[in-house]
Every structure is written in structure tokens, then in C-alpha cells.
Amino acid sequence: MINKKYSFITVTVISCVLYYLFAYHLERTSFWKLTTIWTGLFLCYLFIVNKNYSFKSLAIIAVLFRLIFLLAIPNLSQDFYRFIWDGRMIFEGLNPYIFLPQTFIEDGFHLIDQAEELYAGMGPMNGSHYTNYPPLNQFCFYIAALFSGTSILGAAIVFRIQIILADIGIIYFGAKLLEKIGLPKKRIFLYALNPFIIIELSGNLHFEPVMLFFLIVSLYLFQRKKWVLAAFMLAFSISVKLIPLLLLPIFIKRFLLKKGKLDWEKNISKLLLFYVIVLSTTLILFLPFLSKLLIKSYSDSVGLWFRSFEFNASFYYILREVGYLFRGYNEIAIIGKIAPFLTIIFLVYISIKRRNNSVQEIITSMLLVLSFYYFTTTTMHPWYLATLVVLSIFTRYNYPLIWSFVIILSYQAYANSPWKENLWFVSIEYLIVYSFLLYEIKKPTQKLSGKNCYEKEKESGL
């Protein structure tokens, strides 16, 4: 018992030191230093989650690790500068969806505090495009402007507090959902203690935890057959990040499949009401920003991610090379339009082919659809992976956890001046991910519930 206690304290202290070094003494251009600290943190993570420590102890250190970043300026991402900009625009009564930061800077209109610093921080690429963050996310930005309208660090602290609170909510409701579907509740710490999650979200201020909080609550309410409240929570999730909008067809059989058979007549009205609640609530949340320019500016901004941007892509890079070989130029404008249609086809297949009746089946389908989307997208920023990580803990698949470690290879691009990706590193990343995914697909299916799962928890702490 004493050795167990001291080993827990030792690994916790080592993790705290490494997180401190990461937060306050690291630049993203220092790739090998970054990778060394990252690897050390993952080794500590593996040690902790494979020991039978109490739920309370794990929850405490999950929050502690996040609080280490409280006073830090993000060092792996510049997006938070745009978050601050948008929040201060709203605070000044301006619509962030229809004004470009670049326009204000070029015309010399500094209508918000620290405009020059914020524009320099976000960079010309970000500042020359319309914002694409949904309304509830904008509300999070507004809260920061409300409490810290003149300090960049102050705004970052407000953002971080919101994200940490969302993660605490994920731990709470995620654990309850795991118990409801017959899985060990301590599996939630595969997400909550994951260094990738802590660094990319709490550290670099990406708002995936807020989106995921509402998504997990929605799934929990579904498990309790409170589908009306679940619909509202799902709408809130979409209103933070649009990605859950892609998952709506997966719920069809949840309403229509009864005792293994489709029952359209009795349940179609519930299904339609569910979709009406989700879509109408999402649209209502956009109403405060409604203008003639909103639809055009927002669709243009979202469309740019498919037509112009490329980072850490998978199949797209292969198709891009084929395009160079046969056409002599980058085919992103064409490939970027085809990839979403392929995702839709796969989504329809998963929605029809799989049962998707239980919540666990729904979550597995969500994981597969989003994985296909991220495998075929032109732009795969590391923080996108957070959704796959949290979904995976409710399924038998672990490849997102493997990916959460090797995705650090994508940051090698920032070690180059000017910025440039090394496709060897990208290839290694996806080779590892696809190899493990194929292994999990081919290995015999083992249901993650019942006696076997609890025996596993007793042995490993999960």
C-alpha cells in the first residue's frame, strides 16, 4: 500500500514538472524537445491508467494537470487570438460573422482593445477570413471579453476556466454513462488524463470540451430515454462546433427500430420531432447574428477548409500526388469537393447497415463516421482528434488513443522555417494508426461489458 501511494505521488509529480515545462518553457519550433516531453507524459499516463487508483484521486490529478496551464499563453496554436477578437467584437455590439479583422487593421479602425496585438497573434491567414465559430462558442468568447476586455492573458485564463469546467462535466457525465452501459466508470480517465487532451484543449484553448460536454450529456439522456432533453443538448453541442451535425442520421434507427424490426408508423413522429428540436434550436441560437451577409460569409468560411487549406491529411495527400503526376498541379479544389460527398455516402451506409439501436451502437457508429471523415479530409488539425478519443472509450476501439500519441509528429512542420510539412513524418503517423485500426478490425470481437470488463477493471484500474 505504501509503495502504491508513493508511486502515485512520484508519477504525479513527474507529470506536473513535465506539464510545467511544456506550458512555460517550450516553443512549438523545438520539435525534439516537444516530442521528448510529450513521450514522457504519455509514459506517466500509461502508468497511471493501468494502476488501480481511486476514482477521486484520478479526478483530482486530472484537474490539477489542467490548472498547471492556467497562467500560460498557448504555445502550439494561435487560434485563441481570434477567439478573443470575436468576443470583443460582440462586446462592442459588432457582428463577428460579417467583419474581417484584416479590414479593421488596414483601415486603421481599432474598435477593440489590443487590436494590433490580436491581429498579429492570429496571423494574416486567420485575419483575412470570416469567423466560422458557431453561436454558443461565440458566447464563450463574449464571456472572456466581459471579464477581461483589456488583457490577452486574462482572456486566456477565462477561456481555460470554461474548458476545465467542461472537462469536469465530461468526467462526471461520462462516468455515469459508462456505468449505464455496463462499462467501468474509470475508463473516462483514458480521456481525462490523456496528455494530448490536456495539452491541446486546456493548454491550447480549443473548445472541443464544451462541445463534447453537451454531446456526452445528450447521449446520457438518450440512455435514460429522455430524448427531448437529449435533442436540446445535441443542438447546444452543434452550436459550439458544427461537427455533431454530421451525426444526425445515425439516430434514425434509435427511434424506428423496435425488437429488431423497423416500426415507422408509431415512431416517425418522435423522430421528426427530435430533428425539429435539434435543427430549430440550432437556428434560433444563430438569430442574434442574423444578417443578409451571414449565410454567405459563414458558408464561404466553412468552404475554405475543404477548398484551400491542407494539413496533416491522409488519403488526400495521396490523391494530391496523383493529381501532380497526371495534371501537373494541386487538385485540392476538386478533391476538397469530392471528400465530403464520400463522407456522406459512408454516413448513409453506416446509418442503414448498422443497428444503431443502443447508445453504445450509436457511439460506435459516430466513431466510425468521424474517423472516415478525418481520414479523407484535407485538413486534420490535432485537436479535431479529441472527439474520437472521447467516443472511443465507450467502444472496443483504441486506435484513437494510439493516434493521440503519434499525432505529435504533425508538429514537425513548425520546426521548419518557413513552415513546411515533412511527409515522411505524416506517413509514419498514419501508418501506425492504420496498422492498429486494421488489427482491431480483424481481431475477434470482444464485448466491452459485463463480468469480463469488471475483471479487467480490477486488474488494471480501468
Secondary structure per residue as TSV (DSSP state, phi and psi in degrees):
chain	resnum	aa	ss	phi	psi
A	1	M	-	360.0	-41.9
A	2	I	H	-64.8	-43.9
A	3	N	H	-61.9	-39.2
A	4	K	H	-63.0	-42.4
A	5	K	H	-65.2	-45.4
A	6	Y	H	-70.4	-33.7
A	7	S	H	-66.0	-38.4
A	8	F	H	-63.5	-45.7
A	9	I	H	-64.2	-42.6
A	10	T	H	-61.9	-49.2
A	11	V	H	-66.5	-35.8
A	12	T	H	-63.9	-44.4
A	13	V	H	-63.8	-45.0
A	14	I	H	-58.8	-43.8
A	15	S	H	-62.1	-42.3
A	16	C	H	-60.9	-43.0
A	17	V	H	-63.0	-44.9
A	18	L	H	-65.3	-40.8
A	19	Y	H	-64.4	-37.7
A	20	Y	H	-63.5	-46.3
A	21	L	H	-60.5	-40.5
A	22	F	H	-64.1	-43.6
A	23	A	H	-74.1	-36.0
A	24	Y	H	-120.6	-8.1
A	25	H	S	-136.7	38.7
A	26	L	-	-144.1	136.5
A	27	E	-	-113.6	147.2
A	28	R	T	-68.6	-13.2
A	29	T	T	-75.6	-16.9
A	30	S	-	-87.4	74.8
A	31	F	H	-63.2	-42.4
A	32	W	H	-72.9	-34.5
A	33	K	H	-66.2	-43.4
A	34	L	H	-57.6	-47.0
A	35	T	H	-66.9	-37.3
A	36	T	H	-64.7	-47.6
A	37	I	H	-64.3	-43.2
A	38	W	H	-56.9	-46.6
A	39	T	H	-64.5	-42.5
A	40	G	H	-59.6	-41.3
A	41	L	H	-65.8	-39.0
A	42	F	H	-68.8	-34.1
A	43	L	H	-64.3	-42.1
A	44	C	H	-63.6	-41.5
A	45	Y	H	-58.9	-46.8
A	46	L	H	-62.2	-39.0
A	47	F	H	-63.7	-46.1
A	48	I	H	-66.4	-47.5
A	49	V	H	-74.3	-12.9
A	50	N	T	-99.6	9.8
A	51	K	S	-113.0	154.5
A	52	N	-	-88.8	62.8
A	53	Y	-	-83.3	158.2
A	54	S	-	-70.2	155.0
A	55	F	H	-58.5	-42.8
A	56	K	H	-62.2	-44.6
A	57	S	H	-62.0	-42.6
A	58	L	H	-66.6	-38.6
A	59	A	H	-65.2	-39.8
A	60	I	H	-63.8	-46.5
A	61	I	H	-73.2	-26.4
A	62	A	H	-62.1	-41.5
A	63	V	H	-72.3	-41.6
A	64	L	H	-57.7	-47.3
A	65	F	H	-59.2	-36.7
A	66	R	H	-71.5	-36.6
A	67	L	H	-68.1	-21.9
A	68	I	T	-58.8	-31.5
A	69	F	T	-84.1	-0.2
A	70	L	T	-52.5	-42.1
A	71	L	T	-100.7	13.6
A	72	A	-	-95.4	144.9
A	73	I	-	-87.0	130.1
A	74	P	-	-52.2	136.7
A	75	N	S	-114.1	-1.3
A	76	L	S	-113.4	-6.8
A	77	S	-	-147.9	147.3
A	78	Q	-	-104.4	-0.6
A	79	D	H	-60.4	-31.1
A	80	F	H	-62.6	-24.3
A	81	Y	H	-63.5	-38.3
A	82	R	H	-69.4	-34.9
A	83	F	H	-59.3	-45.9
A	84	I	H	-62.8	-42.9
A	85	W	H	-58.4	-50.8
A	86	D	H	-60.7	-43.4
A	87	G	H	-62.1	-40.6
A	88	R	H	-73.3	-28.9
A	89	M	H	-62.0	-46.6
A	90	I	H	-63.5	-41.7
A	91	F	H	-59.2	-33.3
A	92	E	T	-86.9	5.3
A	93	G	T	83.0	17.1
A	94	L	-	-104.5	150.4
A	95	N	-	-88.8	111.4
A	96	P	T	-68.2	-16.4
A	97	Y	T	-78.1	-17.4
A	98	I	S	-118.8	4.8
A	99	F	-	-123.5	138.9
A	100	L	-	-95.9	133.7
A	101	P	H	-54.8	-39.3
A	102	Q	H	-56.8	-39.6
A	103	T	H	-63.2	-44.1
A	104	F	H	-63.4	-42.2
A	105	I	H	-68.1	-45.7
A	106	E	H	-65.6	-34.5
A	107	D	H	-87.7	-4.5
A	108	G	T	76.4	17.4
A	109	F	-	-92.1	101.5
A	110	H	-	-100.4	78.8
A	111	L	-	-82.7	-8.9
A	112	I	S	-125.3	155.1
A	113	D	T	-66.7	142.6
A	114	Q	T	60.5	33.7
A	115	A	H	-58.3	-44.8
A	116	E	H	-63.2	-44.0
A	117	E	H	-64.2	-42.1
A	118	L	H	-66.3	-41.5
A	119	Y	H	-66.2	-41.5
A	120	A	H	-63.9	-37.1
A	121	G	H	-68.5	-44.1
A	122	M	H	-73.9	-26.6
A	123	G	H	89.1	153.9
A	124	P	H	-59.1	-35.5
A	125	M	H	-61.7	-47.3
A	126	N	H	-68.6	-42.9
A	127	G	H	-71.4	-14.9
A	128	S	T	-95.8	5.8
A	129	H	S	-123.3	152.4
A	130	Y	-	-69.8	150.5
A	131	T	-	-67.5	147.3
A	132	N	-	-125.0	20.4
A	133	Y	-	-89.2	126.4
A	134	P	-	-62.9	170.4
A	135	P	H	-62.2	-40.6
A	136	L	H	-68.3	-30.5
A	137	N	H	-66.2	-40.6
A	138	Q	H	-62.7	-33.7
A	139	F	H	-64.5	-37.8
A	140	C	H	-61.6	-39.4
A	141	F	H	-66.4	-38.9
A	142	Y	H	-63.8	-38.8
A	143	I	H	-58.1	-40.9
A	144	A	H	-64.1	-40.6
A	145	A	H	-65.5	-34.7
A	146	L	H	-65.9	-40.4
A	147	F	H	-95.9	-19.7
A	148	S	-	-149.3	79.7
A	149	G	S	-87.7	-4.5
A	150	T	S	-130.1	5.6
A	151	S	-	-131.2	124.4
A	152	I	H	-67.2	-44.5
A	153	L	H	-63.4	-40.7
A	154	G	H	-60.7	-41.8
A	155	A	H	-65.1	-39.8
A	156	A	H	-62.2	-38.6
A	157	I	H	-64.5	-42.8
A	158	V	H	-62.8	-44.2
A	159	F	H	-56.5	-46.2
A	160	R	H	-65.9	-38.0
A	161	I	H	-62.6	-42.7
A	162	Q	H	-61.0	-43.4
A	163	I	H	-67.5	-41.0
A	164	I	H	-64.3	-42.2
A	165	L	H	-61.8	-39.3
A	166	A	H	-63.6	-41.3
A	167	D	H	-65.0	-36.9
A	168	I	H	-62.0	-40.5
A	169	G	H	-63.3	-37.6
A	170	I	H	-65.2	-41.8
A	171	I	H	-59.4	-44.8
A	172	Y	H	-67.0	-56.4
A	173	F	H	-75.5	-30.6
A	174	G	H	-63.6	-41.4
A	175	A	H	-64.9	-41.0
A	176	K	H	-65.5	-40.1
A	177	L	H	-66.6	-40.9
A	178	L	H	-58.7	-43.6
A	179	E	H	-64.5	-39.7
A	180	K	H	-62.3	-35.1
A	181	I	T	-97.1	10.1
A	182	G	T	84.8	25.6
A	183	L	S	-113.5	154.4
A	184	P	-	-61.8	130.2
A	185	K	G	-66.4	-22.3
A	186	K	G	-73.7	-4.8
A	187	R	G	-62.7	-20.9
A	188	I	G	-60.8	-22.7
A	189	F	H	-79.7	-9.8
A	190	L	H	-63.3	-28.2
A	191	Y	H	-88.3	-54.1
A	192	A	H	-65.9	-28.7
A	193	L	T	-103.2	1.4
A	194	N	-	-66.3	121.5
A	195	P	H	-56.8	-35.9
A	196	F	H	-58.8	-45.7
A	197	I	H	-63.4	-46.6
A	198	I	I	-64.0	-44.8
A	199	I	I	-73.8	-49.0
A	200	E	I	-71.7	-31.7
A	201	L	I	-99.4	-65.3
A	202	S	I	-66.7	-36.7
A	203	G	I	-75.0	-48.3
A	204	N	T	-101.7	7.6
A	205	L	T	62.3	43.2
A	206	H	-	-93.9	139.9
A	207	F	-	-91.3	20.3
A	208	E	H	-53.3	-38.8
A	209	P	H	-59.2	-35.1
A	210	V	H	-67.0	-44.4
A	211	M	H	-61.6	-45.4
A	212	L	H	-69.0	-31.9
A	213	F	H	-58.4	-51.2
A	214	F	H	-64.4	-36.0
A	215	L	H	-65.7	-45.0
A	216	I	H	-65.4	-41.4
A	217	V	H	-61.9	-41.3
A	218	S	H	-60.0	-45.7
A	219	L	H	-65.9	-37.4
A	220	Y	H	-62.8	-42.5
A	221	L	H	-67.0	-35.4
A	222	F	H	-60.8	-43.0
A	223	Q	H	-61.3	-30.7
A	224	R	T	-91.9	9.0
A	225	K	T	64.9	25.1
A	226	K	-	-101.2	69.8
A	227	W	H	-73.3	-24.0
A	228	V	H	-67.7	-49.8
A	229	L	H	-62.8	-36.6
A	230	A	H	-61.0	-37.6
A	231	A	H	-63.4	-42.0
A	232	F	H	-64.5	-43.3
A	233	M	H	-63.0	-38.1
A	234	L	H	-66.0	-38.1
A	235	A	H	-63.6	-40.7
A	236	F	H	-62.9	-39.4
A	237	S	H	-61.4	-45.3
A	238	I	H	-62.5	-32.6
A	239	S	T	-79.5	-3.1
A	240	V	T	-99.4	-48.5
A	241	K	-	-138.5	136.1
A	242	L	S	-70.8	-15.8
A	243	I	G	-55.7	-35.2
A	244	P	G	-64.6	-17.4
A	245	L	G	-59.1	-32.8
A	246	L	G	-65.0	-22.0
A	247	L	G	-91.6	-2.9
A	248	L	G	-57.7	-42.2
A	249	P	G	-61.1	-22.1
A	250	I	G	-64.4	-21.2
A	251	F	G	-83.5	-6.7
A	252	I	H	-55.3	-51.2
A	253	K	H	-70.7	-22.1
A	254	R	H	-58.7	-35.0
A	255	F	H	-89.4	-36.8
A	256	L	H	-96.6	-18.2
A	257	L	E	-92.1	115.0
A	258	K	E	-126.1	121.5
A	259	K	T	53.6	40.3
A	260	G	T	81.9	-1.1
A	261	K	E	-124.8	147.2
A	262	L	E	-73.2	129.7
A	263	D	-	-124.9	87.3
A	264	W	H	-71.7	-45.0
A	265	E	H	-61.5	-42.4
A	266	K	H	-82.7	-23.8
A	267	N	H	-120.2	-3.1
A	268	I	H	-63.6	-33.9
A	269	S	H	-65.5	-37.7
A	270	K	H	-66.6	-41.6
A	271	L	H	-62.0	-46.3
A	272	L	H	-64.3	-39.8
A	273	L	H	-64.6	-39.4
A	274	F	H	-57.6	-49.9
A	275	Y	H	-65.9	-37.1
A	276	V	H	-62.2	-43.8
A	277	I	H	-62.6	-47.4
A	278	V	H	-61.7	-51.4
A	279	L	H	-72.7	-40.7
A	280	S	H	-68.2	-39.3
A	281	T	H	-63.3	-41.7
A	282	T	H	-61.4	-44.4
A	283	L	H	-66.3	-40.2
A	284	I	H	-60.6	-38.7
A	285	L	H	-66.8	-22.4
A	286	F	H	-81.5	-16.4
A	287	L	G	-56.0	-39.5
A	288	P	G	-59.6	-19.3
A	289	F	G	-106.6	7.8
A	290	L	-	-64.1	131.5
A	291	S	-	-159.7	170.7
A	292	K	T	-64.3	-29.9
A	293	L	T	-88.3	-12.3
A	294	L	H	-58.8	-52.0
A	295	I	H	-61.9	-44.6
A	296	K	H	-66.2	-48.8
A	297	S	H	-64.7	-39.4
A	298	Y	H	-70.4	-44.0
A	299	S	H	-66.3	-36.7
A	300	D	H	-63.6	-41.3
A	301	S	H	-66.2	-45.5
A	302	V	H	-65.3	-40.8
A	303	G	H	-63.6	-28.5
A	304	L	H	-60.8	-31.5
A	305	W	H	-65.4	-26.6
A	306	F	H	-91.9	-27.9
A	307	R	H	-102.0	-20.9
A	308	S	T	-127.2	-35.2
A	309	F	-	-93.9	146.1
A	310	E	-	-147.4	131.5
A	311	F	B	-163.8	132.6
A	312	N	S	49.8	38.6
A	313	A	-	-82.2	166.7
A	314	S	S	-111.7	-94.8
A	315	F	H	-62.2	-29.6
A	316	Y	H	-58.4	-41.6
A	317	Y	H	-64.1	-33.8
A	318	I	H	-66.6	-46.7
A	319	L	H	-65.1	-33.6
A	320	R	H	-62.8	-42.4
A	321	E	H	-65.9	-36.2
A	322	V	H	-62.8	-41.0
A	323	G	H	-62.2	-42.1
A	324	Y	H	-62.0	-39.1
A	325	L	H	-66.8	-42.6
A	326	F	H	-100.3	-26.8
A	327	R	H	-111.9	-20.1
A	328	G	S	85.3	6.2
A	329	Y	S	-152.8	170.5
A	330	N	-	-72.1	126.6
A	331	E	-	-97.1	25.9
A	332	I	H	-59.8	-34.8
A	333	A	H	-61.4	-34.1
A	334	I	H	-85.6	-49.8
A	335	I	H	-61.5	-39.4
A	336	G	H	-62.6	-25.0
A	337	K	H	-85.8	-30.9
A	338	I	H	-75.1	-40.5
A	339	A	H	-54.4	-44.9
A	340	P	H	-62.2	-34.6
A	341	F	H	-67.9	-36.1
A	342	L	H	-63.7	-39.3
A	343	T	H	-63.7	-41.6
A	344	I	H	-63.1	-41.9
A	345	I	H	-61.5	-43.9
A	346	F	H	-65.5	-38.6
A	347	L	H	-61.4	-45.4
A	348	V	H	-61.9	-42.7
A	349	Y	H	-60.0	-48.4
A	350	I	H	-64.8	-38.7
A	351	S	H	-67.9	-31.6
A	352	I	H	-91.1	-43.7
A	353	K	H	-73.1	-43.4
A	354	R	S	-85.0	156.7
A	355	R	-	-66.1	-48.5
A	356	N	-	52.1	40.6
A	357	N	-	-98.0	-47.7
A	358	S	S	-83.3	160.6
A	359	V	H	-62.4	-38.0
A	360	Q	H	-64.2	-37.9
A	361	E	H	-66.6	-38.6
A	362	I	H	-63.2	-44.7
A	363	I	H	-64.1	-40.6
A	364	T	H	-62.2	-42.1
A	365	S	H	-64.3	-39.0
A	366	M	H	-58.7	-44.8
A	367	L	H	-61.0	-44.3
A	368	L	H	-67.6	-42.2
A	369	V	H	-65.8	-47.2
A	370	L	H	-67.6	-33.4
A	371	S	H	-63.1	-44.9
A	372	F	H	-60.2	-43.1
A	373	Y	H	-60.7	-45.6
A	374	Y	H	-72.4	-28.4
A	375	F	H	-70.9	-25.8
A	376	T	H	-106.7	-5.0
A	377	T	-	-72.4	160.1
A	378	T	S	-82.7	-20.5
A	379	T	B	-134.2	116.7
A	380	M	-	-123.6	83.1
A	381	H	-	-69.9	145.8
A	382	P	G	-52.8	-41.3
A	383	W	G	-68.2	-16.7
A	384	Y	G	-60.1	-29.9
A	385	L	G	-65.3	-18.4
A	386	A	H	-56.4	-37.1
A	387	T	H	-64.1	-41.8
A	388	L	H	-66.0	-38.3
A	389	V	H	-61.3	-48.3
A	390	V	H	-70.2	-36.0
A	391	L	H	-67.4	-36.3
A	392	S	H	-63.1	-28.4
A	393	I	T	-70.1	-13.3
A	394	F	T	-97.2	5.0
A	395	T	S	-127.4	-176.1
A	396	R	S	-90.1	-0.1
A	397	Y	-	-93.7	136.6
A	398	N	-	-118.2	-0.2
A	399	Y	H	-60.4	-30.8
A	400	P	H	-62.5	-30.8
A	401	L	H	-69.0	-40.1
A	402	I	H	-63.0	-43.7
A	403	W	H	-62.7	-36.1
A	404	S	H	-63.0	-23.6
A	405	F	H	-84.2	-50.1
A	406	V	H	-77.3	-11.8
A	407	I	G	-66.3	-14.5
A	408	I	G	-60.3	-23.0
A	409	L	G	-62.4	-25.0
A	410	S	G	-66.4	-23.9
A	411	Y	G	-77.0	-4.2
A	412	Q	G	-60.4	-25.5
A	413	A	G	-58.3	-32.8
A	414	Y	G	-80.2	-9.4
A	415	A	G	-77.7	-13.9
A	416	N	S	-94.0	143.4
A	417	S	S	-126.9	111.7
A	418	P	S	-73.9	171.7
A	419	W	-	-53.0	129.5
A	420	K	-	-160.1	133.1
A	421	E	-	-78.4	141.4
A	422	N	-	-99.9	109.6
A	423	L	H	-68.3	-15.4
A	424	W	H	-66.3	-41.0
A	425	F	H	-66.8	-41.7
A	426	V	H	-62.3	-41.3
A	427	S	H	-63.3	-42.4
A	428	I	H	-62.4	-43.7
A	429	E	H	-55.2	-52.7
A	430	Y	H	-76.4	-27.0
A	431	L	H	-62.0	-42.7
A	432	I	H	-65.7	-45.8
A	433	V	H	-63.4	-49.2
A	434	Y	H	-66.4	-36.0
A	435	S	H	-62.7	-44.5
A	436	F	H	-70.4	-36.0
A	437	L	H	-62.6	-45.7
A	438	L	H	-62.4	-39.0
A	439	Y	H	-60.8	-43.8
A	440	E	H	-69.9	-32.9
A	441	I	H	-68.2	-39.7
A	442	K	H	-82.8	-24.5
A	443	K	S	-70.2	152.6
A	444	P	-	-56.5	137.9
A	445	T	-	-67.9	131.0
A	446	Q	-	-128.9	113.0
A	447	K	-	-64.0	132.2
A	448	L	S	-89.5	60.6
A	449	S	-	-158.5	172.1
A	450	G	S	77.1	-159.2
A	451	K	H	-58.3	-43.6
A	452	N	H	-58.2	-40.9
A	453	C	H	-68.0	-39.6
A	454	Y	H	-74.0	-28.8
A	455	E	H	-65.1	-37.7
A	456	K	H	-66.2	-38.9
A	457	E	H	-63.6	-40.8
A	458	K	H	-63.4	-36.1
A	459	E	H	-76.3	-39.3
A	460	S	H	-113.8	-9.8
A	461	G	-	91.7	-3.9
A	462	L	-	-112.6	360.0
